[in-house]
Amino acid sequence: MKLFLFFFFFFPVTAFSQTTYLPLGSEENVLIERLEIKAQKDSILNFSKTKPFSREALTQKLMDSSLDDIISQSKVDLYNYHTFLTNNLEWVKDELLDYQSKKPIWGNFYKTPGTLYETHVKDFDLAVNPVLQFQLSKEKNNNEALFLNVRGVRVRGRIANKIGFDSYVADNQERDPLYVQQWVDKYKAVPNNGYYKSFKTTGYDYFDAHGYFTFAVAKYIGVQFGYDKNFIGNGYRSLFLSDFSSNYLFLKLITRIWRINYENLFMELNATEPRGPDRLLRKKYNVIHHLDVDVTRSVNIGLFEAITFGRPDHFEFGYLNPVIFYRSIEQQNGSPDKSKAGVDVKANIRHTVQLYGQLLLDEFVLSEIKENRGSWVNKWGIQAGVKYIDAFSIKNLDLQLESNRVRPFTYTHSDSVTSYTHYNQPLAHPLGANFQEFIGIARYQPAPKWLLEGKLFYWKQGIDSSNTVSYGSNIFLPYTFRNRDYGFHIGEDLYQAKTFIASFLLSYELRQNLFIDLSAFYRKYDVAATSTSTKTTVISVGLRLNAARRIFEF
């Protein structure tokens, strides 16, 4: 913590304006991804691999007349466009009167449809919103009712056009499907969150608090410091960094100029440990560089690298170097730290299609790849996907297909501290390693307030049978727990699990940012070698205000 505070105060605050960021699960992200593909050639929208998105950059872009023709082609896109601006009025001050509510509550609340309370005066912007979510579910062959109860508040704003801030606090109680309960019992963490208390025997009670503040150190360089999550990639999953794990302390430097977007991310994480209160958990660190370059206006290529390390008495100051390619620093230090590198690519085609992919290199030996003996040391993952918007000329029908393939032992290291994990959860793909996955998603918005969404998942994975022998799927186990050096192939081993998930969502927006959801979920899990077969069927109805849906797709 002291290191991050030192690094933060090292930079002077300048007079350049500061932004806040859209929440990772925000409904507004869908509009941005659609417009990026439709515009095809745009330097602002093309930097979509690193999330969350900047409210300032996107609001200013959406107000640019160059997008008027694209947005007006669909009444749904036009509705979502106005919703976006109404939720980000600190950047549209000149047009505030266009977004006023006809009947504010008590004169001071909901002056605009999207925000409970807001003020925009000289040198100060403030927006306050409640966060509420209530959901009831019924699981087949489970006598207990499932539920989700979230009550919280989000506050964001700017001070003197120099400091941006965003804070979220919520109290949560939930009882999840039986397979999620088994996951929690195994990993001692609630998915996407950290520490929890038992609630009504089989439920969980936990506090979710995260936030950050931002400032600029130069015209093209911004800083974000806080406790939250980040995501790298254009896919539904990410092999580099996802938002699946718990929040973490981080410092991010963002450099954006010309056709280049460059991010440095310094993270303080918790090592894998048994759950328990009133004690200091061991810390570890992860540092990431990601460089985005628009090779052309429609093709973007990125370079990724990360080092995960733990030190009992100090941070490795050599890793504060903001210049990409850490490997030379690691070698000079003589360190055994966990290093990863990767390449991602994205191409927008004919204003309707986006091709994307990621290649992650953990460790590999070229000679062993040629031998094709299934060497444990060949650790890599690959993602390939396609998005097709307004599919088959049907407006606002968006389709997505994605494949993820990760070799055994990827993300693992010689000890559990330097595995690519945080608070007993993966930092990248929720399945860990040793799997082949296929995803299909259909999203249709037939009218401004209606949404239909269907998803299909299928994967096979070679699973570990115990905590003493590793077949490469459990990334919390050191790779030294393996029982051989060869014969490791993706999704294959004595214990092969096959999982199929199908889900459907019908959602209606009662008023801005207030949704009622009806959903159905089916999951089938089979392990042939042990004759294990479980089926999960869940029907849910929920109401949410300024909140993203809570889902368990693993």
BELQUI-V825301 format. One record per backbone hydrogen bond with DSSP energy under -0.5 kcal/mol. NH is the residue of the N-H (numbers start at 1). CO is the residue of the C=O. If there is no record, write none. Layout:
nh = (NH	NH)
co = (CO	CO)
//
This chain:
nh = (5	6	7	8	9	10	11	11	14	22	26	29	30	31	32	33	34	35	36	37	38	39	40	41	42	42	46	47	48	51	51	55	56	58	59	60	61	62	63	64	67	68	71	72	73	73	74	78	79	80	81	82	83	84	85	86	87	88	89	91	92	95	96	98	99	100	101	105	106	108	109	110	112	113	115	116	117	119	121	124	125	126	127	128	129	131	132	133	134	135	136	137	138	140	142	146	147	148	149	150	151	152	153	154	155	156	157	158	159	160	162	163	164	165	166	167	168	169	170	171	172	173	174	175	180	181	182	183	184	185	186	187	188	190	192	193	197	199	202	203	204	205	206	208	209	210	211	212	213	214	215	217	218	221	222	223	224	225	226	227	228	231	232	233	240	241	242	248	249	250	251	252	253	254	255	255	256	256	257	260	261	262	263	264	265	266	267	267	268	269	269	271	281	284	285	286	287	288	289	290	291	292	292	293	294	295	295	296	300	301	302	303	304	305	306	307	308	309	317	319	320	321	329	330	331	332	333	334	334	335	338	339	340	341	342	343	344	345	346	347	348	349	352	353	354	355	356	357	358	359	360	361	362	362	363	368	369	370	371	372	373	376	378	379	379	380	381	382	383	384	385	386	387	388	389	391	393	394	395	397	398	398	399	400	401	402	403	404	405	406	407	409	410	412	419	420	421	422	423	425	427	432	433	433	434	435	436	437	438	439	440	441	442	443	444	445	446	450	451	452	453	454	455	456	457	458	459	460	461	462	463	463	466	470	475	477	479	481	482	487	488	489	489	492	496	497	497	498	499	500	501	502	503	504	505	506	507	508	509	510	510	511	514	515	515	516	517	518	519	520	521	522	523	524	525	526	527	528	530	531	531	532	534	536	538	539	540	541	542	543	544	545	546	551	554)
co = (1	2	3	4	5	6	7	8	216	53	23	26	27	27	28	29	30	31	32	33	34	35	36	39	40	297	42	44	46	49	231	20	20	54	55	56	57	58	59	61	64	65	67	68	69	70	71	74	75	76	77	78	79	80	81	82	83	85	86	88	89	92	93	95	96	97	111	109	104	105	105	116	115	99	112	128	128	126	124	121	158	119	156	117	154	152	545	150	543	148	541	146	539	537	139	137	175	135	173	133	171	131	169	129	167	127	165	125	163	123	159	159	214	157	212	155	210	153	208	151	206	149	204	147	177	177	178	179	180	181	182	183	184	194	244	190	205	203	200	199	174	197	172	170	207	168	227	166	225	164	223	221	221	218	254	215	252	213	250	211	248	51	241	49	232	232	427	228	268	226	266	224	264	222	253	262	220	254	260	257	292	255	290	253	288	251	265	286	249	267	284	282	279	269	309	267	307	265	305	263	303	261	290	301	259	293	299	299	346	293	344	291	342	289	340	287	338	285	315	316	317	318	326	326	327	328	329	330	331	330	308	337	306	361	304	359	302	357	300	355	298	353	349	349	387	347	385	345	383	343	381	341	360	379	379	365	365	366	367	368	368	485	375	363	377	378	360	405	358	403	356	401	354	399	352	397	390	391	393	394	396	443	388	441	386	439	384	437	382	435	380	472	407	409	416	411	419	425	270	422	420	429	431	473	407	406	460	404	458	402	456	400	454	398	452	396	444	447	507	444	505	442	503	440	501	438	499	436	497	434	461	495	469	481	473	474	413	478	479	373	374	487	492	489	494	461	495	526	459	524	457	522	455	520	453	518	451	516	449	508	514	514	511	513	544	508	542	506	540	504	538	502	536	500	534	498	532	496	527	527	528	527	525	523	521	138	519	136	517	134	515	132	513	549	552)
//
